[in-house]
Amino acid sequence: MVISRKNMLAVTALFFAVAANGQTNKQDSLHIIKDDRLINYFELTNNAATIALTPFAQHGFATVNVNNTSGNFRRPMQAEASNEINIATGGFKKLHGWAYKTNFTYTKQYDKNIAWSGVANAYEGNPFIWADSSIGNWERDHIKAAISIAAPVVFKKLQTGLTLDYQIGSGARITEPKPFYRQRTIALQPGINWLIATNKSVGITGKINFIQEENELGFFSNGNVLLYRIRGYGTFSKAPFVNGERKRKGTDLQATMHYQQPFGKYQLLVSAYAAQRDEEINEGVAIQQPAGFFTEIKFGGNAMLQTGNAAKGKSILVNYQVKNGYADDVIFRAESASYNEHLLQAIISIWHTSNTQKSLWQFTATPEFKFIDNTDQATLTQLTAATVGGSFKANWRKQIKPNIHLQLQPFAGYYYVADSEFINQRPNVITKNIILPDYRFFATDHARYGAFIMLEINKARKNIIHSFFLKTDNTLAANNILFTGRNNFQFNYSIIF
């Protein structure tokens, strides 16, 4: 593990120091934001200057979360089962016109039976990855820390803000040949928001993210294990391996603009963004050699209309995103692989609270369309799939006793593959074991169902809330005998102060 105990304690102490005492209605205020019953400008724009526009309650929190995922409805380079322990702290504080929002999370993760993967995440987009022909268990340690700061308003109109996001992690397989990784990302995201008039503003934010991942593969005794240097969706080279190093390094640039104003009885928020990620992969111990170059271009945006208030209202949020990725191979000196993804989603919600019954009812429907297209030039391979579907969720929250609240959120959905196709004119071991199973995953109709149950105990005199929740999110494959399903269970305890 690359994270020292001294550094971890220092960062933890910093984030605990930000936590503050909350308001009388802190418990309800936090749920208003979580349930999306008021517009969360910060989440929809990623602009730290908009923190003051979102009615966050001042609070601090500490959380312990246990997460288990298992089942065979998964992509071929994902774990058969995974167990996580997450410890988090943070909060929101206003002080002398400044606003601070912080979060710190430490994750310990155990993955069981991962095949064909020798990097931190084989599905983060970059096709230049390492894989080997063995199966094993992984252990990982990750830390994520983020702080967003909004400055006081100047000139009675201008708000400024900055988000700093820092992530480090390491992991290794505990069976030979024991691939190991270290990764680090640092993101800076300044933003401004101009108050044109009451309930009317325009803003812009920029982001620069520095990405780095280092991989090592040491000596091993099993001579039957081969290292595969994958360069696309079927293109690769292989060799018996003794030891080696790989470095992935790059930047991710993004610009986002937003505009919000009243629109009749509704409040309107529109945002759009454009991003480009450039990465270079080098291999070698003594002398590093370029292995490939990767570029991803991303466009997207959202539009939200909301009317009413936190007690009674309705809203619709429409999201759209398109991603295009390109792999330039130094061996071919040309584009070797590419992918194209589209996602269109709507979130439609309506809610009502009853003061006499001290309860909330909220219903949310989420229809969506998704399309993927992965192409490999050298092996003449193409994988396409178009999926339509959606889910429906009910949210019920009730005050059982003056200091006890109960919340239930059952949900269910179904996703139908409207069209899919797999072409492979030059089959090989990678297309057989990775690409074809990936196609079967995307070409399978499936249902999702689950529930969320939360119990909150409010210690009013100490201004502390104890929160317990259990969440299950299950997937059931519909038309493929190779898959059954996949299940996720979470248990969480939080103390909010």
C-alpha positions as CSV (number, residue, x, y, z in Angstrom):
1,M,0.0,0.0,0.0
2,V,1.4,3.4,-0.9
3,I,-0.5,5.5,1.7
4,S,1.3,6.0,5.0
5,R,-0.6,6.0,8.3
6,K,0.8,9.4,9.1
7,N,-0.6,11.0,6.0
8,M,-4.0,9.2,6.4
9,L,-4.4,10.6,9.9
10,A,-3.5,14.1,8.8
11,V,-6.0,14.1,6.0
12,T,-8.7,12.6,8.2
13,A,-8.1,15.3,10.9
14,L,-8.4,18.0,8.2
15,F,-11.8,16.9,7.0
16,F,-13.2,16.3,10.5
17,A,-12.2,19.9,11.3
18,V,-14.5,21.2,8.6
19,A,-17.6,19.6,10.1
20,A,-20.0,21.9,11.9
21,N,-23.2,22.0,14.0
22,G,-26.3,22.0,11.8
23,Q,-29.7,23.8,11.8
24,T,-32.8,22.6,13.6
25,N,-34.3,21.2,10.3
26,K,-31.0,19.7,9.3
27,Q,-32.4,16.2,9.0
28,D,-35.2,17.3,6.6
29,S,-32.9,19.7,4.7
30,L,-30.4,16.9,3.8
31,H,-33.2,14.7,2.5
32,I,-34.5,17.4,0.3
33,I,-31.2,17.5,-1.5
34,K,-30.8,13.7,-1.6
35,D,-34.4,13.2,-3.0
36,D,-33.9,16.0,-5.7
37,R,-36.9,17.9,-4.4
38,L,-34.9,21.1,-4.9
39,I,-32.4,21.8,-7.7
40,N,-28.9,20.7,-6.8
41,Y,-27.0,23.3,-8.8
42,F,-23.6,22.0,-7.6
43,E,-24.3,18.4,-8.7
44,L,-25.7,19.4,-12.1
45,T,-23.1,22.0,-13.0
46,N,-20.0,20.8,-11.1
47,N,-19.4,24.5,-10.5
48,A,-18.1,25.2,-6.9
49,A,-19.3,28.8,-7.2
50,T,-22.9,27.4,-7.1
51,I,-22.6,25.9,-3.6
52,A,-24.4,29.0,-2.2
53,L,-27.3,28.5,-4.6
54,T,-28.0,25.0,-3.3
55,P,-29.6,25.0,0.2
56,F,-27.2,22.6,1.9
57,A,-27.6,22.3,5.6
58,Q,-24.5,22.9,7.6
59,H,-23.4,19.5,8.9
60,G,-20.6,17.0,9.4
61,F,-20.8,13.3,8.9
62,A,-18.8,10.1,9.5
63,T,-19.8,6.9,7.7
64,V,-18.9,3.2,7.6
65,N,-20.2,1.2,4.6
66,V,-19.9,-2.5,3.8
67,N,-20.6,-3.4,0.1
68,N,-20.8,-6.9,-1.4
69,T,-21.3,-7.7,-5.1
70,S,-21.5,-11.2,-6.7
71,G,-23.0,-13.1,-9.6
72,N,-22.1,-14.1,-13.1
73,F,-23.9,-11.4,-15.1
74,R,-20.7,-9.3,-15.5
75,R,-18.2,-8.3,-18.1
76,P,-15.3,-10.8,-18.6
77,M,-12.6,-8.7,-16.9
78,Q,-14.7,-7.9,-13.8
79,A,-14.6,-9.8,-10.5
80,E,-16.8,-12.8,-9.8
81,A,-17.4,-11.3,-6.4
82,S,-16.2,-8.1,-4.6
83,N,-16.3,-7.0,-1.0
84,E,-15.7,-3.4,0.0
85,I,-15.3,-1.5,3.3
86,N,-15.7,2.2,3.0
87,I,-14.9,4.8,5.7
88,A,-15.9,8.4,4.9
89,T,-16.1,11.7,6.6
90,G,-16.8,15.3,5.5
91,G,-19.4,18.0,5.7
92,F,-20.6,21.4,4.7
93,K,-19.8,24.7,6.5
94,K,-20.4,28.4,6.0
95,L,-18.0,30.9,7.6
96,H,-17.7,34.6,7.1
97,G,-19.3,34.4,3.7
98,W,-17.2,31.5,2.6
99,A,-18.7,28.0,1.9
100,Y,-16.8,24.7,2.2
101,K,-18.0,21.3,1.1
102,T,-15.6,18.4,1.8
103,N,-15.4,14.6,1.5
104,F,-12.8,12.0,2.4
105,T,-13.2,8.3,1.7
106,Y,-10.9,5.3,2.3
107,T,-11.8,2.0,0.6
108,K,-10.5,-1.4,1.2
109,Q,-11.6,-3.8,-1.5
110,Y,-11.2,-7.6,-2.0
111,D,-12.0,-9.0,-5.5
112,K,-12.4,-12.7,-6.2
113,N,-11.6,-14.5,-9.5
114,I,-10.6,-11.7,-11.9
115,A,-9.5,-13.0,-15.3
116,W,-7.6,-11.3,-18.1
117,S,-6.8,-8.2,-16.1
118,G,-3.5,-6.8,-15.1
119,V,-4.4,-3.1,-14.6
120,A,-6.4,-1.0,-12.1
121,N,-9.5,-0.9,-14.3
122,A,-9.8,-2.7,-17.6
123,Y,-13.0,-0.8,-18.5
124,E,-12.0,2.9,-18.0
125,G,-11.8,3.4,-21.8
126,N,-8.2,3.1,-22.8
127,P,-7.8,-0.1,-24.8
128,F,-4.0,-0.3,-24.3
129,I,-4.0,-2.7,-21.3
130,W,-2.1,-5.6,-19.9
131,A,-3.8,-9.0,-19.4
132,D,-2.5,-12.5,-18.6
133,S,-3.9,-15.9,-18.9
134,S,-4.4,-16.7,-15.2
135,I,-7.2,-16.0,-12.8
136,G,-6.7,-14.7,-9.3
137,N,-7.9,-12.6,-6.3
138,W,-7.0,-8.9,-5.9
139,E,-6.6,-6.6,-2.9
140,R,-6.9,-2.8,-3.3
141,D,-6.6,0.3,-1.2
142,H,-7.9,3.7,-2.4
143,I,-8.3,7.1,-0.9
144,K,-10.4,9.9,-2.3
145,A,-10.4,13.5,-1.0
146,A,-12.3,16.4,-2.3
147,I,-12.9,20.0,-1.2
148,S,-15.0,22.6,-2.8
149,I,-14.8,26.3,-1.7
150,A,-17.1,29.1,-2.7
151,A,-15.9,32.7,-2.1
152,P,-18.1,35.5,-0.9
153,V,-20.1,37.4,-3.6
154,V,-18.2,40.4,-5.0
155,F,-19.6,43.3,-6.9
156,K,-23.0,42.0,-5.6
157,K,-23.1,39.7,-8.7
158,L,-20.0,37.6,-9.1
159,Q,-19.5,34.3,-7.3
160,T,-16.3,32.3,-7.6
161,G,-15.3,28.8,-6.5
162,L,-12.8,26.1,-6.7
163,T,-12.9,22.3,-6.4
164,L,-9.8,20.2,-5.6
165,D,-10.1,16.5,-6.1
166,Y,-7.2,14.1,-5.1
167,Q,-7.3,10.3,-5.5
168,I,-4.6,7.7,-4.9
169,G,-4.7,4.0,-4.8
170,S,-2.8,0.7,-5.2
171,G,-3.7,-2.9,-5.7
172,A,-2.2,-6.3,-6.5
173,R,-3.2,-9.8,-7.3
174,I,-2.2,-12.2,-4.5
175,T,-1.5,-15.1,-6.8
176,E,1.2,-15.3,-9.4
177,P,2.3,-13.5,-11.5
178,K,1.1,-10.9,-9.1
179,P,0.5,-7.8,-11.3
180,F,0.6,-4.6,-9.2
181,Y,-0.6,-1.0,-9.9
182,R,-0.4,2.4,-8.4
183,Q,-2.6,5.3,-9.6
184,R,-3.0,8.9,-8.9
185,T,-5.4,11.6,-10.2
186,I,-5.4,15.3,-9.3
187,A,-8.2,17.5,-10.6
188,L,-8.5,21.3,-10.3
189,Q,-11.9,22.8,-11.2
190,P,-12.3,26.6,-10.9
191,G,-15.7,28.2,-11.6
192,I,-17.6,31.5,-11.7
193,N,-21.3,32.3,-11.5
194,W,-22.7,35.6,-12.6
195,L,-26.0,36.7,-10.9
196,I,-27.9,38.5,-13.7
197,A,-31.0,39.0,-11.6
198,T,-33.1,37.4,-8.9
199,N,-33.2,33.6,-9.6
200,K,-31.3,34.1,-12.8
201,S,-27.6,33.4,-13.4
202,V,-25.0,32.1,-15.9
203,G,-21.8,30.3,-15.1
204,I,-18.8,28.6,-16.5
205,T,-16.3,26.2,-15.0
206,G,-13.1,24.5,-16.3
207,K,-11.4,21.3,-15.2
208,I,-8.0,19.9,-15.6
209,N,-7.3,16.4,-14.4
210,F,-3.8,14.9,-14.3
211,I,-4.0,11.1,-14.6
212,Q,-1.2,8.6,-13.9
213,E,-1.1,4.8,-13.4
214,E,2.0,2.6,-13.0
215,N,1.9,-1.2,-13.5
216,E,4.5,-3.7,-12.5
217,L,4.8,-7.4,-13.2
218,G,7.6,-9.3,-11.4
219,F,9.2,-12.7,-11.5
220,F,7.0,-15.7,-11.3
221,S,7.5,-19.5,-11.4
222,N,4.5,-20.6,-13.5
223,G,5.9,-20.8,-17.0
224,N,2.5,-21.4,-18.5
225,V,1.4,-17.9,-17.9
226,L,1.5,-15.5,-20.9
227,L,1.4,-11.7,-20.9
228,Y,-1.0,-10.2,-23.4
229,R,-0.4,-6.6,-24.5
230,I,-3.9,-5.7,-25.7
231,R,-4.1,-2.8,-28.2
232,G,-7.8,-2.8,-29.2
233,Y,-10.8,-5.1,-29.3
234,G,-8.9,-8.2,-30.5
235,T,-5.5,-6.8,-31.5
236,F,-2.7,-7.9,-29.2
237,S,0.8,-9.3,-28.8
238,K,1.9,-12.0,-26.4
239,A,5.0,-13.5,-24.9
240,P,6.3,-15.3,-21.8
241,F,7.2,-12.6,-19.4
242,V,9.8,-12.2,-16.7
243,N,9.3,-8.7,-15.4
244,G,8.2,-5.3,-16.8
245,E,6.7,-1.9,-16.2
246,R,3.9,0.1,-17.8
247,K,3.0,3.7,-17.3
248,R,-0.3,5.4,-18.3
249,K,-0.1,9.2,-18.1
250,G,-2.4,11.9,-19.4
251,T,-4.7,14.8,-18.9
252,D,-8.5,15.3,-19.0
253,L,-9.7,18.7,-19.9
254,Q,-13.3,19.8,-19.6
255,A,-15.3,23.0,-19.9
256,T,-18.9,23.4,-18.6
257,M,-21.4,26.2,-19.0
258,H,-24.8,26.6,-17.4
259,Y,-27.8,29.0,-17.4
260,Q,-30.7,29.2,-15.0
261,Q,-33.8,31.3,-14.8
262,P,-37.5,31.2,-14.0
263,F,-39.6,29.7,-16.8
264,G,-43.3,30.4,-16.1
265,K,-44.1,28.4,-12.9
266,Y,-41.0,26.4,-13.4
267,Q,-37.3,27.0,-12.6
268,L,-35.1,26.1,-15.6
269,L,-31.5,25.0,-15.5
270,V,-29.5,24.1,-18.6
271,S,-25.9,23.0,-18.7
272,A,-23.6,21.7,-21.4
273,Y,-20.0,20.4,-21.4
274,A,-17.2,19.3,-23.7
275,A,-14.2,17.3,-22.6
276,Q,-11.1,15.7,-24.1
277,R,-8.8,13.1,-22.5
278,D,-5.4,12.4,-23.9
279,E,-3.2,9.5,-22.6
280,E,0.2,8.0,-23.5
281,I,1.2,4.5,-22.6
282,N,4.8,3.5,-22.3
283,E,6.4,0.2,-21.5
284,G,9.9,-0.8,-20.4
285,V,12.2,-1.0,-17.4
286,A,15.5,0.5,-18.5
287,I,14.3,2.2,-21.6
288,Q,10.7,3.2,-22.0
289,Q,9.1,2.7,-25.3
290,P,5.7,4.2,-26.4
291,A,3.0,1.5,-26.7
292,G,0.1,3.6,-27.9
293,F,-1.8,6.9,-27.7
294,F,-5.4,7.2,-26.6
295,T,-7.9,10.1,-27.1
296,E,-11.4,10.4,-25.8
297,I,-13.7,13.3,-26.8
298,K,-16.9,13.7,-24.8
299,F,-19.9,16.0,-25.2
300,G,-23.1,16.2,-23.1
301,G,-25.5,18.3,-21.1
302,N,-28.7,18.3,-19.1
303,A,-31.8,20.4,-18.8
304,M,-34.0,20.5,-15.7
305,L,-37.5,21.9,-15.1
306,Q,-38.8,22.0,-11.6
307,T,-42.0,23.5,-10.1
308,G,-43.4,23.7,-6.6
309,N,-41.3,23.4,-3.5
310,A,-39.7,20.8,-1.2
311,A,-43.2,19.9,0.2
312,K,-45.0,19.4,-3.1
313,G,-43.8,19.6,-6.6
314,K,-42.6,17.9,-9.7
315,S,-39.5,17.9,-12.0
316,I,-38.0,16.5,-15.2
317,L,-34.3,16.2,-15.9
318,V,-33.0,15.2,-19.3
319,N,-29.4,14.0,-19.7
320,Y,-27.5,13.3,-22.9
321,Q,-23.9,12.2,-23.4
322,V,-21.8,11.0,-26.3
323,K,-18.3,9.6,-26.1
324,N,-15.8,8.9,-28.8
325,G,-12.5,7.1,-28.1
326,Y,-9.6,6.5,-30.5
327,A,-6.5,4.3,-30.1
328,D,-3.4,5.1,-32.2
329,D,-1.1,2.1,-32.3
330,V,2.7,2.8,-32.7
331,I,3.2,-0.6,-34.4
332,F,0.6,0.1,-37.1
333,R,1.2,3.8,-37.0
334,A,-2.5,4.3,-37.5
335,E,-5.8,4.2,-35.6
336,S,-6.2,0.6,-34.4
337,A,-9.5,0.7,-32.4
338,S,-12.3,3.1,-31.6
339,Y,-15.5,3.2,-29.7
340,N,-18.7,5.3,-29.7
341,E,-21.2,5.6,-26.9
342,H,-24.5,7.5,-26.6
343,L,-26.7,7.8,-23.5
344,L,-30.1,9.6,-23.3
345,Q,-31.9,9.6,-20.0
346,A,-34.9,11.3,-18.5
347,I,-35.7,11.5,-14.8
348,I,-39.3,12.4,-14.1
349,S,-40.3,12.9,-10.4
350,I,-43.4,14.0,-8.5
351,W,-43.7,14.3,-4.7
352,H,-46.1,15.3,-1.9
353,T,-45.8,15.6,1.8
354,S,-48.5,15.3,4.4
355,N,-48.2,17.4,7.6
356,T,-51.0,15.5,9.3
357,Q,-49.4,12.1,8.7
358,K,-45.9,13.4,8.8
359,S,-45.0,11.5,5.7
360,L,-43.5,11.9,2.2
361,W,-44.5,10.2,-1.0
362,Q,-42.4,10.5,-4.1
363,F,-42.5,8.6,-7.4
364,T,-39.7,8.7,-10.0
365,A,-39.6,7.2,-13.5
366,T,-36.3,7.0,-15.4
367,P,-36.6,5.9,-19.1
368,E,-33.3,5.7,-21.0
369,F,-31.6,4.7,-24.3
370,K,-28.0,3.5,-24.6
371,F,-25.9,2.7,-27.7
372,I,-22.4,1.3,-27.9
373,D,-20.1,0.6,-30.9
374,N,-16.6,-0.9,-30.4
375,T,-14.5,-1.4,-33.5
376,D,-11.1,-3.1,-34.0
377,Q,-9.4,-2.5,-37.4
378,A,-6.8,-5.2,-37.4
379,T,-9.1,-8.1,-36.6
380,L,-12.1,-6.7,-38.4
381,T,-14.1,-6.9,-35.2
382,Q,-17.2,-4.8,-34.4
383,L,-19.5,-5.0,-31.4
384,T,-22.7,-2.9,-31.4
385,A,-25.7,-2.9,-29.0
386,A,-28.7,-0.6,-28.6
387,T,-30.7,-0.8,-25.3
388,V,-33.9,0.8,-24.3
389,G,-35.6,0.5,-21.0
390,G,-36.2,2.3,-17.7
391,S,-37.0,2.0,-14.0
392,F,-39.6,3.1,-11.6
393,K,-38.9,4.0,-7.9
394,A,-41.2,4.9,-5.0
395,N,-39.9,6.9,-2.1
396,W,-41.8,6.8,1.2
397,R,-40.5,8.6,4.4
398,K,-42.4,8.9,7.6
399,Q,-41.9,10.2,11.1
400,I,-42.6,7.2,13.3
401,K,-41.8,9.0,16.6
402,P,-40.7,12.5,17.3
403,N,-37.1,11.4,17.0
404,I,-37.4,8.4,14.6
405,H,-37.8,8.5,10.8
406,L,-38.3,5.5,8.5
407,Q,-37.6,5.6,4.8
408,L,-38.4,2.9,2.1
409,Q,-37.5,3.1,-1.6
410,P,-38.4,0.0,-3.7
411,F,-37.6,0.1,-7.4
412,A,-37.8,-2.1,-10.5
413,G,-36.8,-1.7,-14.1
414,Y,-36.4,-3.6,-17.4
415,Y,-33.9,-3.1,-20.2
416,Y,-34.5,-4.5,-23.7
417,V,-31.8,-4.9,-26.3
418,A,-33.5,-3.5,-29.4
419,D,-30.6,-4.2,-31.8
420,S,-27.2,-5.9,-31.5
421,E,-24.5,-7.3,-33.8
422,F,-21.1,-9.0,-33.5
423,I,-18.7,-9.2,-36.4
424,N,-15.3,-11.0,-36.2
425,Q,-13.4,-12.0,-39.3
426,R,-10.1,-12.9,-37.6
427,P,-10.9,-14.8,-34.4
428,N,-8.2,-15.3,-31.8
429,V,-7.8,-16.0,-28.1
430,I,-8.7,-12.4,-27.1
431,T,-11.8,-12.1,-29.2
432,K,-12.9,-15.5,-27.9
433,N,-12.3,-14.9,-24.2
434,I,-12.9,-11.2,-23.8
435,I,-14.7,-9.5,-26.8
436,L,-17.3,-12.2,-27.5
437,P,-18.3,-12.5,-23.8
438,D,-18.5,-8.7,-23.6
439,Y,-20.9,-8.7,-26.6
440,R,-23.1,-11.3,-24.9
441,F,-23.2,-9.1,-21.8
442,F,-24.4,-6.1,-23.7
443,A,-26.8,-8.1,-25.9
444,T,-28.7,-9.6,-23.0
445,D,-32.1,-8.3,-21.9
446,H,-32.2,-7.9,-18.1
447,A,-34.3,-6.7,-15.2
448,R,-33.2,-4.7,-12.2
449,Y,-34.9,-4.6,-8.9
450,G,-34.1,-3.8,-5.3
451,A,-34.9,-1.7,-2.3
452,F,-33.5,0.9,0.1
453,I,-34.5,1.0,3.8
454,M,-33.3,3.6,6.2
455,L,-33.8,4.2,9.9
456,E,-32.8,7.5,11.4
457,I,-32.7,8.3,15.1
458,N,-32.4,12.0,16.0
459,K,-30.7,13.0,19.3
460,A,-32.0,16.5,19.4
461,R,-30.2,17.6,22.6
462,K,-26.8,16.6,21.1
463,N,-27.8,17.7,17.6
464,I,-26.8,14.3,16.3
465,I,-28.5,11.9,13.8
466,H,-27.8,8.2,13.8
467,S,-28.6,6.7,10.4
468,F,-28.7,3.1,9.4
469,F,-29.6,1.9,5.9
470,L,-29.7,-1.4,4.0
471,K,-29.7,-1.4,0.2
472,T,-30.0,-4.1,-2.4
473,D,-29.6,-3.7,-6.2
474,N,-30.1,-6.9,-8.2
475,T,-29.9,-7.7,-11.9
476,L,-31.6,-10.7,-13.5
477,A,-30.6,-11.8,-17.0
478,A,-33.5,-12.6,-19.3
479,N,-32.6,-14.3,-22.5
480,N,-29.1,-15.8,-22.1
481,I,-28.4,-19.2,-20.6
482,L,-24.8,-18.2,-19.9
483,F,-25.9,-15.6,-17.3
484,T,-28.2,-15.8,-14.3
485,G,-27.8,-12.5,-12.5
486,R,-25.8,-10.2,-10.2
487,N,-26.6,-9.0,-6.7
488,N,-25.3,-6.0,-4.7
489,F,-25.9,-5.6,-1.0
490,Q,-24.9,-2.6,1.1
491,F,-25.1,-1.8,4.8
492,N,-24.3,1.7,6.0
493,Y,-24.0,3.4,9.4
494,S,-23.6,7.2,9.5
495,I,-23.5,9.7,12.3
496,I,-24.5,13.2,11.2
497,F,-23.7,16.2,13.4
